[in-house]
Amino acid sequence: MMDSKKNKMIFDIAVIGAGPVGIAFACGFVNSNLKVIIVEKQTKKILENPKIDGREIALTHHSANILKELGVWRYIPAKLISAIKEARVLNGSSKYFLDFKHRQIQKECLGYLIPNNLLKKYLYKRLKNLPNVTLVNGVNCISIDAANKEYSSIQLSNGKKIKASLIVASDSRFSKARSMMGISAFTRDFDKNMIVCRMEHEKPHDNIAYEFFRYSQTQASLPYIKKQSSIVTTVPKDTSSTLMKINNKKFNKEIQHNFNNFFGKMKLIGKRYSYPMITTYSKKFVAHRFALIGDAAVGMHPVTAHGFNLGLRGLEILTKEIKFAIKRNIDIGLPIVLRKYQTKLHRIAIPLYLSTNGIVSLYTNTAASAMLVRQFILRAVNFIKPIKQTFLEVLK
Ligand SMILES: Cc1cc2nc3c(=O)[nH]c(=O)nc-3n(C[C@H](O)[C@H](O)[C@H](O)COP(=O)(O)OP(=O)(O)OC[C@H]3O[C@@H](n4cnc5c(N)ncnc54)[C@H](O)[C@@H]3O)c2cc1C
């Protein structure tokens, strides 16, 4: 809806950021009467064909079901989705491993692996076909005005203003919208970088994911299609530039060595990508006519692959609360609606966030005592059923 004289557009929900979570959230209103607008700073060309960014996203069954309900899953070619059947966690050079098997959750696999650029591509494909969702791309949200009781508004870099009953920000873990609303976040810099890339290897992965916790770095592999894996190396910041710069031949050798020749010969496909390991947890998820979702709410450490999965859980909760309010004729921007979302998401996110950060600290600690503790934990989780079950629950 456009009030052309005032250069204002009026909507029920305005979403800032068309990343995977922002788009998935907007797709959730397909069969509603709500008018949704989504604002993205990237161009349409990039949204239509997102570049490979080295991230291969491990999805839980719950996430796959959400994407099915949103009408996105059917677009993703089955041959580009890989099934993760088993996951093994190893400590240092010890041969002992903690294992999670698909049979333990009574499913045909533990989860799925899909490259991030494909997820984004097919989310966008779905979004484009929705009649009640307007996408404005190539513009930045530059300010938010939440002073009015009846509505909130956002100012765009192209001079336009959007009025909405509810503003939802999904503009990354370094969310500017969060700062504009005066909401701060707990931030932790692990002083490490995660180097991700795709590699081809001589021996098959048998659809098993591996995580090797070495003394100052972690080395993981996620099984993709054919004899290819997503290779994830977490290294201290000062050594990461060397690993990024060495030529492909040396890099292949280095990774092959890190895996103890486990996969035989390994060969880099495409480029390497480096991400700083900074986690964020927003002190509030909601404010007056405002909510944070996705990484803007909780920016997880990628080592346990929960970020997008948690983002989907959050948007599922918020969408349900909004639809529930609409049915009862309740204003969707009211605290009574938004606080329910906040409480429910905290309940899921706090344990995941703290345990992930704890695991990362423990498993990259080089002290002898820490090494012993982690060896003990691997065995304890394997043998004490309730603990292992807690980890497996997340995958369902
Ligand atoms: C190496 C790596 C591996 C990962 N692996 C996994 C995994 O296996 N499983 C998993 O579940 N998760 C994983 N994640 C996490 C996952 O990638 C993120 O949780 C997910 O991308 C978050 O999506 P988002 O939409 O919230 O934010 P983002 O992807 O950061 O998107 C934010 C969007 O907002 C836009 N934007 C920002 N500011 C503005 C503005 N002012 N105005 C307009 N638009 C704006 C940006 O252009 C962008 O499109 C991984 C992350 C990394 C780094």
The ligand as an SDF file (V2000), in Angstrom:
LIG
                    3D

 53 58  0  0  0  0  0  0  0  0999 V2000
   30.7920  -20.8960    8.5220 C   0  0  0  0  0  0  0  0  0  0  0  0
   29.3690  -20.9910    8.9550 C   0  0  0  0  0  0  0  0  0  0  0  0
   28.7230  -22.2150    8.9400 C   0  0  0  0  0  0  0  0  0  0  0  0
   27.3950  -22.3270    9.3860 C   0  0  0  0  0  0  0  0  0  0  0  0
   26.7960  -23.5450    9.3850 N   0  0  0  0  0  0  0  0  0  0  0  0
   25.5410  -23.6710    9.8590 C   0  0  0  0  0  0  0  0  0  0  0  0
   24.8970  -24.9550    9.8980 C   0  0  0  0  0  0  0  0  0  0  0  0
   25.4770  -25.9750    9.5360 O   0  0  0  0  0  0  0  0  0  0  0  0
   23.6190  -25.0190   10.3880 N   0  0  0  0  0  0  0  0  0  0  0  0
   22.9460  -23.9280   10.8120 C   0  0  0  0  0  0  0  0  0  0  0  0
   21.7880  -24.0560   11.2430 O   0  0  0  0  0  0  0  0  0  0  0  0
   23.5160  -22.7020   10.7540 N   0  0  0  0  0  0  0  0  0  0  0  0
   24.7890  -22.5450   10.3040 C   0  0  0  0  0  0  0  0  0  0  0  0
   25.3750  -21.3070   10.2370 N   0  0  0  0  0  0  0  0  0  0  0  0
   24.5910  -20.1400   10.6750 C   0  0  0  0  0  0  0  0  0  0  0  0
   23.7030  -19.5560    9.5620 C   0  0  0  0  0  0  0  0  0  0  0  0
   24.4640  -19.3230    8.3870 O   0  0  0  0  0  0  0  0  0  0  0  0
   23.0600  -18.2710   10.0690 C   0  0  0  0  0  0  0  0  0  0  0  0
   22.4100  -18.5590   11.2890 O   0  0  0  0  0  0  0  0  0  0  0  0
   22.0530  -17.6760    9.0890 C   0  0  0  0  0  0  0  0  0  0  0  0
   22.6790  -17.2460    7.9090 O   0  0  0  0  0  0  0  0  0  0  0  0
   21.3630  -16.4690    9.7090 C   0  0  0  0  0  0  0  0  0  0  0  0
   20.4750  -15.9160    8.7920 O   0  0  0  0  0  0  0  0  0  0  0  0
   19.8620  -14.4550    9.0180 P   0  0  0  0  0  0  0  0  0  0  0  0
   18.8860  -14.2800    7.9190 O   0  0  0  0  0  0  0  0  0  0  0  0
   19.4160  -14.2980   10.4260 O   0  0  0  0  0  0  0  0  0  0  0  0
   21.1080  -13.4530    8.8730 O   0  0  0  0  0  0  0  0  0  0  0  0
   22.0790  -13.1670    7.6400 P   0  0  0  0  0  0  0  0  0  0  0  0
   22.3090  -14.3960    6.8430 O   0  0  0  0  0  0  0  0  0  0  0  0
   23.2660  -12.4940    8.2400 O   0  0  0  0  0  0  0  0  0  0  0  0
   21.2830  -12.1410    6.7270 O   0  0  0  0  0  0  0  0  0  0  0  0
   21.0730  -10.7870    7.0890 C   0  0  0  0  0  0  0  0  0  0  0  0
   20.5120  -10.0260    5.8790 C   0  0  0  0  0  0  0  0  0  0  0  0
   20.1630   -8.6920    6.2810 O   0  0  0  0  0  0  0  0  0  0  0  0
   20.6160   -7.7710    5.2900 C   0  0  0  0  0  0  0  0  0  0  0  0
   20.7940   -6.4640    5.9460 N   0  0  0  0  0  0  0  0  0  0  0  0
   21.6770   -6.1700    6.9260 C   0  0  0  0  0  0  0  0  0  0  0  0
   21.5280   -4.8880    7.3270 N   0  0  0  0  0  0  0  0  0  0  0  0
   20.5280   -4.3670    6.5760 C   0  0  0  0  0  0  0  0  0  0  0  0
   19.9220   -3.0760    6.5220 C   0  0  0  0  0  0  0  0  0  0  0  0
   20.3000   -2.0790    7.3350 N   0  0  0  0  0  0  0  0  0  0  0  0
   18.9350   -2.8550    5.6360 N   0  0  0  0  0  0  0  0  0  0  0  0
   18.5480   -3.8600    4.7980 C   0  0  0  0  0  0  0  0  0  0  0  0
   19.0780   -5.1070    4.8080 N   0  0  0  0  0  0  0  0  0  0  0  0
   20.0510   -5.3500    5.6970 C   0  0  0  0  0  0  0  0  0  0  0  0
   21.9020   -8.4190    4.7620 C   0  0  0  0  0  0  0  0  0  0  0  0
   22.2570   -7.9310    3.4950 O   0  0  0  0  0  0  0  0  0  0  0  0
   21.5210   -9.8910    4.7490 C   0  0  0  0  0  0  0  0  0  0  0  0
   20.9030  -10.2720    3.5340 O   0  0  0  0  0  0  0  0  0  0  0  0
   26.6990  -21.1710    9.8170 C   0  0  0  0  0  0  0  0  0  0  0  0
   27.3490  -19.9340    9.8280 C   0  0  0  0  0  0  0  0  0  0  0  0
   28.6670  -19.8370    9.4210 C   0  0  0  0  0  0  0  0  0  0  0  0
   29.3560  -18.4960    9.4560 C   0  0  0  0  0  0  0  0  0  0  0  0
  1  2  1  0
  2  3  1  0
  2 52  2  0
  3  4  2  0
  4  5  1  0
  4 50  1  0
  5  6  2  0
  6  7  1  0
  6 13  1  0
  7  8  2  0
  7  9  1  0
  9 10  1  0
 10 11  2  0
 10 12  1  0
 12 13  2  0
 13 14  1  0
 14 15  1  0
 14 50  1  0
 15 16  1  0
 16 17  1  0
 16 18  1  0
 18 19  1  0
 18 20  1  0
 20 21  1  0
 20 22  1  0
 22 23  1  0
 23 24  1  0
 24 25  2  0
 24 26  1  0
 24 27  1  0
 27 28  1  0
 28 29  2  0
 28 30  1  0
 28 31  1  0
 31 32  1  0
 32 33  1  0
 33 34  1  0
 33 48  1  0
 34 35  1  0
 35 36  1  0
 35 46  1  0
 36 37  1  0
 36 45  1  0
 37 38  2  0
 38 39  1  0
 39 40  1  0
 39 45  2  0
 40 41  1  0
 40 42  2  0
 42 43  1  0
 43 44  2  0
 44 45  1  0
 46 47  1  0
 46 48  1  0
 48 49  1  0
 50 51  2  0
 51 52  1  0
 52 53  1  0
M  END
$$$$
